[in-house]
Structures are given as C-alpha cells and as structure tokens.
Amino acid sequence: MDMQLGISVSAVLGIVIVLRLMRRTEPRSRFDEKLSAFLCVAFGVLIAATPWGHAILRLAGIAARATH
C-alpha cells in the first residue's frame, strides 16, 4: 500500500514539475526558484526507491563510466 501511494505522489509531482518548466522563460522570484528546486529534490527522493529510479541510476552510472 505504501509503494502505491509513493508512486502516485511522485507521478503528480512529476506532472507539476513538467508544467512549471513549460512556462515561458521570464524573470522569476527567488521564492519561485527555491520552490522549483525543492519540488525537483522531493521528486528525486520519491523515485529513488522505485525500479524506475534504480534504472535511472544505472543509466547515469553507465554514462559516467563512458565519459571517464
């Protein structure tokens, strides 16, 4: 039950992040920038324990080894 809740919260948070990033590029307040950073970090923490998060970590490791 907890995993289903975590996945649905991360899905909603991912949608919110995408919608915020789709806005026009214009000067933003510091609060707006901090909120965006907080949402991205929270999203990363939520997906880290999922199989999708593990796959992203593996791909990032492969990319890091390829560029090293």
C-alpha atoms as one frame of an Amber mdcrd trajectory, in Angstrom:
protein
   0.000   0.000   0.000   2.809   2.434   0.843   4.524   1.869  -2.513   1.333
   2.660  -4.447   0.963   5.899  -2.505   4.593   6.825  -3.186   4.247   6.168
  -6.891   1.071   8.208  -7.278   2.529  11.132  -5.327   5.670  11.034  -7.461
   3.571  10.919 -10.647   1.607  14.014  -9.581   4.805  15.765  -8.533   6.400
  14.921 -11.887   3.442  16.439 -13.714   3.645  19.588 -11.585   7.376  19.910
 -12.365   6.792  19.499 -16.106   4.022  22.092 -16.058   6.224  24.551 -14.149
   9.092  24.041 -16.594   6.829  24.556 -19.613   6.101  28.144 -18.594   7.670
  30.952 -20.557  11.171  31.926 -19.581  10.888  35.191 -17.753  12.445  36.647
 -14.627  11.321  34.643 -11.625  11.395  35.438  -7.961  13.807  33.747  -5.597
  10.875  32.008  -3.944   9.803  30.583  -7.309  13.319  29.269  -7.965  13.548
  27.756  -4.477  10.144  26.114  -4.878  11.197  24.575  -8.200  14.423  23.259
  -6.663  12.536  21.827  -3.677   9.997  20.087  -5.934  12.767  18.530  -8.034
  14.621  17.263  -4.964  11.415  15.853  -3.473  10.658  14.127  -6.785  14.145
  12.616  -6.834  13.758  11.296  -3.298  10.369   9.756  -4.106  11.500   7.923
  -7.243  14.850   6.788  -5.817  13.332   3.690  -4.203  11.318   2.625  -7.257
  12.540   0.312 -10.049  12.359   3.294 -12.403  14.645   5.254 -10.103  17.109
   2.353  -9.980  17.110   2.196 -13.791  17.895   5.924 -13.998  20.731   5.450
 -11.501  22.170   2.578 -13.577  21.973   4.671 -16.775  23.669   7.605 -15.050
  26.444   5.245 -13.859  26.937   3.893 -17.374  27.083   7.431 -18.777  29.575
   8.463 -16.087  31.830   5.473 -16.833  31.631   6.159 -20.570  32.779   9.748
 -20.164  35.524   8.958 -17.650
